[in-house]
Amino acid sequence: MPIEVRCNCGKKLKAPDKYAGREVKCPGCGQLIAIPAAHAAVSDKEFVDDYEEESYDQADGYGDHAARTPYSSFGDDSNTSRYSIDEFVARTEQKDRNQGLFELESPYMMEVNLDGMVWTKMGAMIAYVGNMKFTREGILEKGVGKFLKKALTGEGTKLTKVEGRGRLYVADSGKRISILNLQDESIFVNGNDLLAMEPQIEWDIKMMRKITGILSGGLFNVKLQGTGMIAITSHFQPMTLRVRPNQPVITDPNATIAWSGSLTPEFKTDVSLKTFFGRGSGESIQMQFKGDGFVVVQPFEEVYFQPS
């Protein structure tokens, strides 16, 4: 009877009885695993299975390969197709899911089934099939007002207009992608976390005036509103917190990626002499959300906000 064991990397394995008491290499990470001398079930609580936690449910039918096939078998070389080029191609090949304009090929890569025009973050294109034209956002593409805001603030939202027909693949440094379908709704997104949007979505740069004199960098977000698809990114799995009238939510600005369009954050500051001498709490600047809505945070702090 095969012996089940789990590697520290999270991969579940099945080893034939003849490997009992021996060490073998994990096919997932390569580290040596000791196979128990007697059959012993491994509790799921003993290890954190990163492969399974990385599985993604925003669209059915895909996920990390290790999550789809969590068991590997040791044995003789009779299974010659394992690790072959054909097996690799079959496992990683792009698959049509007929999900519409925006499709997630994986948690970190998105397909745009383009037939017209779409806005993407500059530099997000990783591949495409078909005929497409890429144009950097024109200086006055969205009006003089937006141009002046960007010129004066240095706000980092840089967009590329993609026109044509075919399949466009976009990603952003391996960040996790979430697709949102706005239905006459609005949402604020950190400019660095906007990956793509349909052309009919209205957008505007919003200035956080109250802290302009305290902070440098990361003072501006993008308000998106209308009806259509947008895609945002986050480092790792995002978490959404509900904001209620009697229950405000306070966040770290560097970990805040989006919030509902009905909310206007206030900034709580605790900048003191200790802060400037490096003896502050490390949480000198906080965003406070009051009202009725939601705020999205990530388990990662990008350095947007810092004392000037």
C-alpha positions, -999 to 999 in steps of 0.1 A, spaced: 0 0 0 15 34 -10 28 55 19 14 91 19 38 118 30 38 156 26 69 176 18 77 209 37 70 227 4 34 215 7 34 189 -21 16 156 -12 34 125 -23 26 87 -26 56 64 -23 56 27 -29 62 5 2 97 -4 -11 108 32 -3 99 28 34 127 41 56 146 57 27 151 93 16 138 105 -18 138 138 -36 106 158 -37 96 163 -74 82 197 -65 112 214 -47 140 188 -49 146 186 -12 151 152 5 121 136 22 123 108 47 97 81 39 84 66 72 93 30 79 56 22 86 26 37 69 15 69 87 -10 94 76 2 130 77 -21 155 92 -30 185 71 -23 206 102 14 196 103 24 216 72 11 247 54 2 236 18 11 267 -2 2 250 -34 -34 244 -23 -37 278 -7 -26 293 -40 -55 277 -59 -79 303 -73 -116 302 -77 -124 334 -96 -130 312 -127 -134 275 -126 -112 251 -144 -77 263 -137 -52 269 -109 -17 259 -101 -8 225 -116 3 212 -81 -32 221 -68 -49 203 -96 -27 172 -93 -15 172 -57 -1 137 -56 31 124 -73 43 88 -73 77 75 -68 87 43 -87 106 30 -116 111 48 -148 80 31 -165 62 64 -165 84 79 -192 60 108 -200 66 124 -167 88 156 -170 87 152 -208 84 182 -231 50 169 -243 38 167 -207 51 202 -200 34 216 -231 1 199 -223 2 210 -187 10 247 -194 -7 252 -228 -31 282 -231 -67 271 -229 -97 289 -242 -124 292 -215 -149 314 -234 -154 337 -204 -156 370 -223 -133 400 -227 -111 394 -197 -101 358 -188 -77 346 -161 -52 321 -175 -38 318 -140 -40 339 -108 -11 360 -122 -18 362 -160 -48 376 -178 -60 371 -214 -78 399 -232 -100 388 -261 -96 420 -280 -118 432 -308 -115 470 -306 -97 488 -279 -86 484 -243 -65 504 -218 -36 485 -201 -9 495 -176 22 505 -195 46 475 -198 19 449 -189 19 431 -222 38 398 -221 25 383 -254 -2 386 -280 -17 367 -310 -32 387 -338 -29 422 -351 -25 449 -325 -13 485 -322 2 498 -289 1 535 -282 12 553 -251 -15 575 -236 -14 609 -253 -6 640 -233 -42 653 -238 -59 619 -243 -81 624 -213 -82 662 -212 -61 691 -200 -73 687 -164 -59 652 -161 -27 661 -178 -21 690 -154 -27 667 -124 -2 642 -137 24 669 -145 21 685 -111 19 654 -90 41 630 -108 13 604 -103 25 570 -116 -6 558 -135 8 553 -171 -15 537 -196 -11 521 -230 -39 521 -256 -41 487 -273 -61 485 -305 -68 456 -328 -81 421 -328 -67 389 -312 -56 376 -278 -36 398 -256 -18 385 -225 -10 409 -196 7 406 -162 24 427 -136 55 413 -119 38 382 -108 11 400 -88 -23 383 -83 -50 396 -107 -87 403 -98 -113 411 -124 -142 433 -115 -173 440 -136 -186 474 -127 -223 479 -132 -228 517 -130 -205 517 -100 -173 534 -88 -142 523 -71 -109 539 -61 -77 520 -70 -41 527 -62 -26 538 -95 1 512 -94 -25 484 -90 -46 492 -121 -38 466 -148 -65 471 -175 -99 485 -182 -124 489 -209 -124 522 -228 -159 532 -217 -148 533 -180 -144 569 -168 -114 576 -147 -99 605 -129 -69 612 -106 -79 621 -71 -56 641 -49 -53 635 -12 -49 671 -2 -49 668 36 -15 651 37 3 668 8 26 687 32 33 656 53 40 630 27 59 626 -6 49 600 -32 18 579 -35 -6 608 -27 -30 601 -56 -54 573 -66 -76 567 -96 -113 568 -94 -129 544 -119 -167 546 -126 -192 534 -151 -202 500 -166 -175 477 -178 -146 454 -169 -115 464 -150 -86 444 -137 -66 452 -105 -35 436 -90 -23 428 -55 7 411 -39 -7 377 -28 -43 371 -19 -62 404 -12 -86 408 17 -117 429 17 -129 446 49 -165 459 53 -168 495 64 -200 502 84 -213 535 99 -206 524 134 -174 504 125 -146 524 108 -117 506 93 -81 518 97 -54 506 72 -18 511 64 -16 532 32 11 511 18 -10 479 20 -43 496 8 -50 488 -29 -87 498 -34 -119 510 -18 -155 517 -27 -163 549 -45 -187 560 -17 -158 563 8 -134 592 13 -105 582 36 -92 605 63 -55 604 74 -45 598 109 -9 610 115 14 605 144 44 622 131 66 633 160 102 640 167 108 603 173 96 596 138 123 617 122 150 601 144 138 566 133 123 558 167 86 560 157 62 530 158 64 524 121 27 532 118 29 570 118 5 574 89 -29 555 87 -59 557 65 -93 558 83 -125 548 64 -159 558 77 -193 553 63 -208 523 44 -186 505 19 -155 483 17 -117 486 16 -93 461 0 -58 454 15 -30 431 6 -5 413 29 24 434 15 35 470 21 46 488 -11 65 520 -3 41 546 -16 37 568 15 67 580 34 74 611 55 88 639 33 
